[in-house]
Amino acid sequence: MTSRVTFISPATSRSLRQARFDDGGSIDDAGAARARAAAGSLPRAVRVVASPGVRCRETAAALGLRGEDAPGLAALDVGRWRGLTLDEVGAAEPEAVARWLADPASAPHGGESVQDVCARVGSWLDAAAESDGRTLAVVEPEVVRAAVVHALGMSAAAFWRLDVPPLTATELSGRAGRWNLRLGRPLDVPETIADL
């Protein structure tokens, strides 16, 4: 039995363009157009899930996917930093930001640590390994990072060293307790849309 999970990162949003911690805002028009254009490029799946956040649900809809919310794949909870830019938080709490970026067990914002999100997503991935066939999961970039950290048995300290561009596919396939990784395949988007 082989389980395959294709993680799709969401389309762009105003928050993403401003380096703002997710504020629950919608994807932007250009991101929605790119997602609609890429709708036919996804592999067939037996299951479709999405992070419960607005950006992921809207991206899934624009891709023509209907699935269920997966609370285990929710975005990293950044507590009181939600909706603020990294520059704003860095100016107000420089030591806290430095600690958060350096120590995966730290959660100075009152939310979830990187270590915690890696464990939560890892639990979801372990359960997904029991399913045969492909799962498409539209999730925030930090969820993709956490899945890769878990699948490869990496230290949570590697979390911030993984980049996940918008509307890319990261594929994990596994059996017998071992995952293989295919990173960051761009979704097929026609040239005219790609230039938006």
Secondary structure, 3 states (H helix, E strand, C coil): CCEEEEEECCCCEHHHHCCECCCCCCECHHHHHHHHHHHHHCCCCCEEEECCCHHHHHHHHHCCCCCEECHHHCCCCCHHHCCCEHHHHHHHCHHHHHHHHHCCCCCCCCCCCHHHHHHHHHHHHHHHCCCCEEEEEECCHHHHHHHHHHHCCCCHHHHHHCCCCCCEEEEEEEECCEEEEEEEEECCCCHHHHCC
